[in-house]
Structure formats: structure tokens, C-alpha cells
Amino acid sequence: MSGYVAFDAEKVIDYVTHLGHFFAEGETLSCYEFGDGNLNLVFRVQDTQRNSIIVKQALPYARCVGESWPLTLDRARIEASVLRRHGEICPTTTAKVLHHNSELAVTILEDLGQLHILRGELNQAHTFPQLSQDIATYLAKTSFYFSSFYLEPSEKKALVTEFTNPELCAITEDLFFDDPYRDTERNHFPSALQTSVNALRHNKALLIEIAKLKAQFLNAPETLLHGDVHTGSIFVSAEQTKLIDPEFGFFGPIGFDLGSFIGNLLLNYCAQHARIEALPKRRNMQVYLLDCIASTLSGFYATWLKLAKTQTRDLSLQAEGYAEYFLTKVLQDAVGYCGCELIRRTIGLAHVTDIDDIEDDAARLEVQKRALQLGEQLILNANKCHTTEDVYQLIISFVN
């Protein structure tokens, strides 16, 4: 880290000017920091013609906690590399990397300021007709083309090494699988929720399923994951969807990203009980969210299966029926990880504004209880799912 220095707006302008190829020579540039991320500095640089780029720099600690929680700067390399690799497969849905400097942990990205963060849009009950198909295609294609179905074994082993991401994986392991089920200062929830939390922590059947999901996360390098597919990592408009922030990327179980995305839609579903007072409008939004989940599941499955049938290179994995067998396990994993996301976002360190911004304390508490109950039931019943329709029916049996 000898050459590393944390940027401010002035240093960003100096750096971009020195690179020299993003703006016309002699242009007057302005820069400001924005964003509410937990880990990084994010700046927008623009000229007088309103041409702009995004400059993102990793800090050597978790910004949301402070210097007491040190973090590797190598996560910036991981993020830029995942974006580039995924962008080769899905360029229309992956944020474009324009420049990366590993020593400074700096990445320059296309400016997606014309789009909006999905979480905020869902909180306002805005809907997006292309979202489910865009996400399904992204998750299916990126997970297939970096799997053993497609990659040569030696190529995949080299990539697993390249994308080893122990420090950020350790954060996921703690926040998803450990912290919610024990007392730790990182957890955060109202005292009125303590009885529900205690019930989770003493549910032996649930803890066994959590252990299975963690073991899968630790030991199944199935594909190059984004690693943090939540609605705050997705930019949207009516016509476009873009994924950002894959600094948690690594080779892990395919169902993890799929489950994380669905879990965030269900967090918003639960939150709408307190966000929209008028029943018809609330039901319309919740039906949209359920339709989005169903379309994501079916689109993911159909795209993945078609790729497996037509582009699998490994001879053994071409065996008739194996792709279907494999996808059943992916779906079951996704349901389990979806449940983990619901629970950890409700009582762990990293909450969501969908729920936390509900002003009425009693209404927010009821939403939190719904999220915990739904998460628990999805984890406990995940292995009953053998098709996308099974997953959908399981979800709708517990959401209302």
C-alpha cells in the first residue's frame, strides 16, 4: 500500500486530468463525492458539456464502521475484474469499466446517472417491465459461462485462484450465516423483536439448514458470482438494467446470487404492507413483485437449461438429465440463501431502507416479524422445491 493515498475531489480531478483521455484537453472539470455505500469513496467528475465519469476508490477499512474494521484494497481489483468478465458475457446489463489502477484501488466507470437505484424506485412503488428478464438473463449467462459445464478444468481452476476473495467472503460468512444466530454487537434490531430472534436462534432444524448453506457457500466454487446482488446494486430505467458493485465476487454456489436478488424483492414485498396504505395500490405492487420473482425464476431456468443443452463442453456433464438434476439443487440453494437474506437484512448489521425508513414503529415491527417468519420458512422448506413452480408456490404460501 506504499503508493496508496485516499482521494478527495481535488485529487480526483488531478488524477483524471493526468490520464488525459476522458475529457477534451483544457476542459474545466468539477467533481463531488456522492453515494451512501458501506465501503468506498465514489465521485462524479464532469466537464462543462456535462460529459461525466464515475471514480470509485476502495478505502483500507469498512467505511460504515471505521478504521477499526480494516479491509483489503484488493477488493477493487476483484470488482473491476468481475465487471470486465461479466461484461464480456452480458455487456448490456453490466456497468462498463473504463480504467483501473490496483495500487490506488481506483476504478473509473461509465456514469449511470440517467438511471435510478432499484431499491429507491421499488420503495416508491415504481415498476420496471424489463427487470426480471434482464436479471434472469444476466444471472443465467454469467453463471453458466463461468461454470464447469463450459470452462475447461484448468481454466476454471486458474480463475478460482484469481478471484479468491477471503476478506470479503468472511464478511458474507459472518453477516449471512453467523451473526443473526448469536449475540454480537454488529446485530441491530428493536428489543420488541427479541422473542422472535430468540426463537430463530433456538430452532435446531433451522440451524442445521443454515450450516448446510454455509458449507455450500464455503465449498462449492460453481461459478464466478457477483456476490452482492441486492436492489441497491442495480440501476434501472424503463428500458435498461445495469448491475454494479461486485466487489464481493468470488467462485461460489450459483444459487447465491439468484437467492439474494429474490430475497430483496421479498423484503420490499413485506415492507409494502406498511408503505402503501390503499389496499388496491398495495396489492398491485405486491403482485408485480411476485410476478417479477416468477419471471426471474422461469427465465433463469429456461436460459440456463438451453445453454446447458447446447453449449456444455464437458462430456460427462452432457449426460441426459444431469442439467435438470443440477438446476434442482441450484433452485434449492437459491431458496435457502433467499431466506438468509431476509433474516440478516432484518436483524443483522446491514439493513435495508425498504424496512428501516418505515416511520411508524409498530408497523415497522410487524414488517420485521413478517420478514423473519418468511425467511425461516423458506430455509426450512427449500429442499421441497424441485421446479421453479415449486419455488413460487412455496413463496406465495408464506407471504400473506
Secondary structure as UniProt FT lines:
FT   TURN            2..3
FT   HELIX           9..19
FT   TURN            25..26
FT   STRAND          30..33
FT   STRAND          40..46
FT   TURN            48..49
FT   STRAND          52..58
FT   STRAND          61..62
FT   TURN            63..65
FT   STRAND          66..70
FT   HELIX           74..89
FT   HELIX           91..93
FT   STRAND          97..101
FT   TURN            102..105
FT   STRAND          106..110
FT   TURN            113..114
FT   STRAND          116..117
FT   HELIX           118..123
FT   TURN            124..125
FT   TURN            129..130
FT   HELIX           131..145
FT   TURN            148..150
FT   HELIX           153..162
FT   HELIX           166..172
FT   HELIX           173..178
FT   HELIX           179..181
FT   TURN            185..186
FT   HELIX           191..193
FT   HELIX           194..201
FT   HELIX           204..219
FT   STRAND          223..224
FT   TURN            231..232
FT   STRAND          234..236
FT   STRAND          241..243
FT   TURN            247..248
FT   STRAND          251..252
FT   HELIX           255..275
FT   HELIX           279..311
FT   HELIX           316..318
FT   TURN            320..321
FT   HELIX           322..347
FT   HELIX           353..356
FT   HELIX           361..381
FT   HELIX           382..384
FT   HELIX           388..398
//
